[in-house]
Amino acid sequence: MTRGRILIFCALLSALPGAARAAGGAATATQAAPAAALIPLPSGQVVTLFQVIWPRADERRGERRLRYRFVAPRIARDAARRVDARAVEDDMLHLCTHVALPALRQDGRQIDEIVITLMARPVPFGSTDPQVRQFIDTFLPEGDQCQWEGL
């Protein structure tokens, strides 16, 4: 993939040993998304904010992750005008820089990473569904920019 990015697909994630254990052990403060805010992206797709998960106050430095999860119907395998993985990379950076990072700066909490998830339809956090295509990427907040972490 471009710029060496690794995008993790739900089906691959569920096949990794310990994936369920890692996902299940991360009970954090979850916020429901505001009423169906539509967010246009550089690829031309429009996504909806589904969920925001802030790290727990007792999480150790290096493990504090702010998660933003979006529904992106045009990444579905059977979408009429499907958005490809290359375009999704730019969309995820845009979401980190223009949605997650401003919210983090306004809130003032200290976090180590911002995780952006795009899913074709809603999937509960920590769950997998091989029928639902998902892209997940991790960024480091650096000033007013999101730096791709390069898994």
N, C-alpha and C positions, 0 to 999 in steps of 0.2 A: 504494500500500500504506500501511498505517497508519504514522503518525509519519514519513512520508517515507522509510521504509526501502526500500532496494533489495536485493532478494534475487536472486542470480544463479543462473540455471538452467544446468545443464550444457550443454544444446544451444546456448544463447546464448554461453556462455563459449567453446565450441569454435569458434564462428564468428568470434570476434574476431581481428584480425590480431595475430600475435606471441604468442597465448595459449600455444601449444605451446612456443615458445622460452622464455617466462617460467617456465612450470611445469617444464620440463626442466632449467633451469639452477639449480635450488634444492636441490641435494643436501645434506641435513642429517641430523643424528642422529635416527634413527627408532626408536621403541620400539614393540614389539608390545603390544597391550592385554592387561591381565590377563584370565584365563580368564572369558569371557562374563559380565561384570558387567552386570546389567540395571538401567537407571536410569529410574525413573518421572518423567514430566514434567508440567507444569501442564495441558497439553492432554489428558492421559489416555493418551497413547501411551507406550510403553516402548521405550527405545533401548539399544543395546549399544555400548560404547566399542570402536572398531575400531583406531585408530592415534593415536599422539602423536608429533609431529615438533617437536623442539627446534631453534632456530637454531644454525648453526655458530658456533663461537667467533670466527671471523674476520669475521663479518658486521658491516657498518658500522651505527652508530647510525642509527635511522630505518628500518632494514631487518630488524630482529630480530623474527621472527614465531614465536610458539608456536602450533602447529596441533593442534587436537583434532578428530578425525574419528569420526563415529558412524554406525552403521547404524540407520535408522529406517524399517522396512518400511511403516508406515502413511502415508508421504508418496508412495508409488508411485501412479502414475496409475490403476492398476486395483485399488487396495486397497479391500477391502469397507467399511471405516470410515476413509476417507482423512482425514487431518488437513490443514486448509487453510493457506494461506500466512500468514494473520493469526495463527493459533495457533502456527505455527512460529516466528514472531518472538519470542514470549514464551518458548518452549522454548529457543531459542538463547541468549537472555539468561540464562535459568536455568542452562544448561550452563556458560556462561562464569563466572557468579558462584559457582556451587556445586560445579563440578568443576575447571575449568581454573585459576581464580584461586587456590583453596587449594593446588593442586599447585605453582603458580608460587611462592607465598609460602613453602612448605615447602622448595622447591629453592633459592631465593635468587638465581637468575640474573636478569640484567637483560634485559628484552625490551621492545619498543615496541608490539606489537600481539598480540592473541589472535584467531586465526581459528577459527571454529566451522563445521564442515561436517556437514550431515545428508545422507545418501544412502540411497536406497531399498534398495540392496544394495551390497556392497563394490565399489569401483572403485579401482585402484591410483593413488596420488598422482601427479599430473601427467598422468593419462590422462583421456579423456572417453569417454562411452558415451551416445549420444543416447537410448537405451532406459532409462537410469537417471536418475530425477529426483534432483536435488541442490539443496540450498540452502546458500549460503555467506554468512557475515556476519563483519564485522571489528569488534573492540572494543578500546578503550584501557583498560589496567589503571590505575585511579585509586583508591588506597587499598584499601578492601575492596569496591569496586564495579567493575563493568564498564560503561564508557560506550560506547554505540553510536557508531561512528566516522562513520557517514553518508557512505557512498561517493558 
